[in-house]
Amino acid sequence: MPITSDPLPTIGGRAVGIFGLLVALGICGVSGSQAAVASGLLGTAGKLTVSECHSGGGGRGGMRHCYGTFHPAEAGDSDGLASGPHARVNTREAEPGDTLQVRKGSAGYVVAGMGSAWVHIAFAFLGLLIGSAALPVTASGVFPQRGTGQDLFAAVRGTRLAWIAKRLALISTAGIAVSAYLAWLF
């Protein structure tokens, strides 16, 4: 199909862009805070004794939701105080009866360690990638229509915003790849 004339900004285009930016901000914020908890910068260290696990989907080797009792490290091993009798953590390795090193943050429990931290960092980069796509849509108010031959950057081509959005997309794509590789290593 031939490329049509320059599209006009719409309220719907800006709304889609703003929604995309909010989603990106949410993913970055939650993933960043979870990465800080998993790496030990934030949160309370402790152990989670797994009592049951359920498949979280994703097929073979997918994520499992494991439930158990959280025992903070500050309580010590001798007094047996449990601060989280219904704690939930997402993991692939745990089975009922296992004891996991976890950290309790404001958003719940996270498996402690750098592998878990890198997974969350990869998701934060995914949020940046979504934001790099939403940025030109928000700024221009133009949402590309199917079959018109337009791309996300058509309305802002040649501007500083397009330069920033493209660099953000490249950096976030590289960040996802590096973080996923480091998560696999750890």
Secondary structure, 3 states (H helix, E strand, C coil): CCCCCCCCCCHHHHHHHHHHHHHHHHHHHHHHHHHHHHHCCCCEEEEEEEEEEEECCCCCCCCEEEEEEEEEHHHCCCCCCCCEEEEEEEECCCCCCCEEEEEEECCEEEECCHHHHHHHHHHHHHHHHHHHHHHHHHHHCCCCCCCCCCCCCHHHCCCHHHHHHHHHHHHHHHHHHHHHHHHHHC
